[in-house]
């Protein structure tokens, strides 16, 4: 295997949420609230798309609205328009017992957006997983997660992989592709060293995950057995995606946060070639007659958050 290429001159505090969309990779530097894109020239800096005045965990493109995003940000979920303005859908964690922020998130193949929340101090079981349906309604799907990362979906949307990084495991949930209902999970992968972080799937059903604290990314076969390990010159790989013109470039973000002596490539973005391609990021697909939550004041939007599913 060739040595990973370093993309961009930046070294991010907490690089996450990387997605391949519209012929480029976008990513977040969570704690600074920045949405960035990778440059055409690997020796150039990352380009800033926008910056929010709150943490920005991850985004998904909005279908047929170039430059528009749905985002896991601050204590909730918002839309970001091409001018960088935010339109809040729901502040789902404003009333939580602990100070909370949103973390990772992604759109599924059916066009829904899923995003996890966590306590700033990674308080045990404080986090949740939320789903934003195409009508703009928000539902808390899962509770009692400490640090949710992912989710990642199989190609048909019937399987969801969700990491609880603090517990060192990845669970696989059956998903009804029509309703978005989630069934009982099985423990797909357990880690004895490091923590699973960002994830993505490829066209063979393989699961790639960044493994925080190890300087590695792993690929797993569909049955959960380890296929390969790639070493990176950064201690804290955090997010990843498959992209490039043929879908065979694995892009990996990393982080400097918490390192007493970060190395020269901690916080860098890396790229290397793989054998099995993946697909571009799925978009969030709002219904044409979207719920009034898209234009109503914040108080009315909060009423659109559904209670927990059974």
Beta strands, then each sheet from edge to edge (+ up, - down):
strand 1: 5-7
strand 2: 15-21
strand 3: 24-29
strand 4: 34-37
strand 5: 47-51
strand 6: 56-61
strand 7: 69-73
strand 8: 76-80
strand 9: 86-90
strand 10: 100-107
strand 11: 113-119
strand 12: 127-132
strand 13: 138-145
strand 14: 148-153
strand 15: 159-164
strand 16: 169-174
strand 17: 186-190
strand 18: 195-201
strand 19: 207-212
strand 20: 216-220
strand 21: 226-231
strand 22: 237-243
strand 23: 249-254
strand 24: 269-273
strand 25: 305-306
sheet 1: 1+ 24- 23+ 22-
sheet 2: 2+ 3- 4+ 5-
sheet 3: 6+ 7- 8+ 9-
sheet 4: 10+ 11- 12+ 13- 25-
sheet 5: 14+ 15- 16+ 17-
sheet 6: 18+ 19- 20+ 21-
end
